Amino acid sequence: MELSDWFKGFEKGISCLNPEQRASFFSECGKNCVKCGTLKIYQELYKKAKGNLDIFFSEANKLPGVRSEIVQKGSVYHLYFMECTCMLHQQGYVSIPLLCECSKQSILYVLHSLWKEKRFQVTICESILRGNQHCKMRIEKTDNGNT
């Protein structure tokens, strides 16, 4: 059996999960993935921004392959990824859009690890695996805290 055959079953299994189950499953995958590299990049941005969300997203706009927009200062942002960096997709193993939940969960993990006192909601607006030109995530700070 080829490894790609195994992933066909993985895709079918993911398709059977409800949204809450997928979020739970991919939260662990996303956390593990981001800890392997990109978390350090975001930690550096956080330090440079001194914890200021607007500055953080302005600086993220300078990262290669990333674009960001401040939609509403202090609370709503768009984060774009110009290509899918998921190795499972890049190596041809998984191509269903449900895999994008992993990216969503990795962003949530990064945000919660940097701003422990804040709460965020991330919405997948567009994704390459859905046929869009890029991935677009809407990030909203959902608490009213000033810290």
C-alpha positions in Angstrom: 0.0 0.0 0.0 1.2 3.5 -0.9 1.2 6.2 1.7 -1.1 8.3 -0.6 -3.7 5.4 -0.3 -3.7 5.7 3.5 -4.4 9.5 3.2 -7.5 8.8 1.1 -8.9 7.1 4.2 -7.7 10.0 6.3 -9.6 12.5 4.0 -12.8 10.3 4.3 -12.5 10.2 8.0 -12.0 13.9 8.4 -15.1 14.4 6.2 -17.2 12.4 8.7 -16.4 14.6 11.6 -18.6 17.5 12.6 -17.1 21.0 12.8 -16.5 20.8 16.5 -14.7 17.4 16.2 -12.6 18.7 13.3 -11.6 21.8 15.4 -10.6 19.6 18.3 -8.7 17.2 16.0 -6.9 19.9 14.1 -6.1 22.0 17.1 -3.5 19.4 18.1 -2.2 19.1 14.6 -2.0 22.9 14.1 -0.3 23.4 17.5 2.3 20.8 16.7 2.9 22.2 13.2 3.4 25.8 14.3 5.7 24.8 17.2 8.0 23.3 14.6 8.9 26.7 13.2 6.6 29.6 12.6 5.8 30.2 16.2 9.2 31.7 16.7 8.6 34.1 13.8 5.4 35.3 15.4 7.0 35.5 18.8 9.6 37.9 17.3 6.9 40.0 15.8 5.1 40.1 19.1 8.2 41.4 20.8 8.8 43.9 18.1 5.2 45.1 18.4 5.4 45.1 22.2 2.1 43.2 22.2 0.2 45.8 20.2 -2.1 44.0 17.8 -2.1 46.7 15.1 1.7 46.9 15.0 1.9 43.1 15.0 -0.3 42.8 11.9 1.5 45.7 10.2 4.8 43.8 10.8 3.3 40.5 9.6 2.5 42.2 6.3 6.3 42.3 5.8 6.8 38.5 6.0 7.4 36.7 2.8 4.3 35.0 1.4 2.1 36.8 4.0 -0.1 39.8 3.7 -2.2 41.4 6.4 -4.8 44.2 6.7 -6.1 46.1 9.6 -9.8 46.1 9.1 -10.8 47.7 12.4 -8.0 49.0 14.6 -7.5 47.0 17.7 -9.9 44.2 16.9 -10.3 42.9 13.3 -7.6 41.8 10.9 -7.3 39.9 7.6 -4.3 37.6 7.3 -3.5 36.2 3.8 -1.2 33.4 2.9 -0.1 33.5 -0.8 0.5 29.8 -1.0 -0.4 26.6 0.9 2.6 25.7 3.0 1.1 22.5 4.4 3.5 19.7 3.7 0.6 17.2 3.4 -0.8 19.2 0.6 2.5 20.1 -1.0 3.5 16.4 -1.2 0.1 15.5 -2.7 -1.3 13.5 0.2 -4.3 15.7 1.2 -6.2 18.2 -1.0 -9.6 18.6 0.7 -10.5 22.1 1.9 -11.3 20.6 5.4 -7.5 20.5 5.9 -7.6 24.3 6.2 -9.0 23.9 9.7 -5.5 23.0 10.7 -4.3 26.5 9.6 -7.2 28.1 11.4 -6.3 26.2 14.6 -2.6 27.0 14.3 -3.4 30.7 14.0 -5.6 30.5 17.1 -2.8 28.7 19.0 -0.3 31.4 18.1 -2.7 34.2 19.1 -3.6 32.6 22.4 0.0 31.8 23.2 1.1 35.4 22.6 -2.0 37.2 24.0 -3.0 34.9 26.9 -5.5 37.4 28.3 -7.3 38.0 25.0 -9.8 35.9 23.1 -9.9 35.6 19.3 -12.1 34.1 16.6 -10.6 33.0 13.3 -12.8 32.5 10.2 -11.5 31.0 7.0 -12.8 33.4 4.3 -10.9 31.9 1.3 -8.5 29.1 0.8 -6.3 27.7 -2.0 -7.8 24.3 -1.4 -11.2 25.7 -2.0 -10.0 27.0 -5.4 -9.1 30.6 -4.3 -5.9 32.4 -5.3 -4.7 32.7 -1.7 -5.8 31.8 1.8 -7.6 34.6 3.7 -8.3 34.4 7.4 -10.4 36.9 9.3 -9.2 37.4 12.9 -11.3 39.1 15.4 -10.5 40.0 19.0 -13.6 39.0 20.8 -13.0 40.3 24.4 -13.3 43.8 25.7 -10.1 43.8 27.7 -7.7 46.7 27.3 -4.6 44.6 28.1 
